[in-house]
Structures are given as structure tokens and as C-alpha cells.
Amino acid sequence: MIVLASAVFGALLGILTARKNGGNKKDMAQYAAGFGIAMTVVGVVITIVVARTVS
């Protein structure tokens, strides 16, 4: 669940960043993909840390 939430948050953050920089739809898609992938990796790391800490 953390991974999915972080991926969606990253995609939205990427879209907002591209829009702020004056990008077109292709720029927004590229930023969304890049930020989404990066935040997914962060979400995976957080999930692993939480799983190891709780167990």
C-alpha cells in the first residue's frame, strides 16, 4: 500500500513540477513517469524498513 501511494504521489508531483516549469503534455508525462518511478523506489525501501522493524 505504501508503494502504490508513493507512486501516485510521485506522479502527481511530477505533473505539477512540469506544469510549473511550463511544460506541455509530453513533458508532464515524462516528469510523472520519472518522479513516479523514483518515489516507488522510496516506497519499497520504506516498506522493507517497516517490515523488518515490526517483525
Steps between C-alpha positions, in 0.01 A plus 500: 500500500786735578653428159181580313440819696856619446479425126179702462645783712815503286303511177288790623811680621659449159198639318490806724874558454476478122196729497682754719795497258269564204513152350257352251314168538799294393720672757238437768487131406878469513526678834214290638675180394837605639368628831265201528782251455723685745230519765415132445857408587476715813172326587658157460785596733255635759293180474809285556610706800153486656471126439836428660436730793156362588585130464 
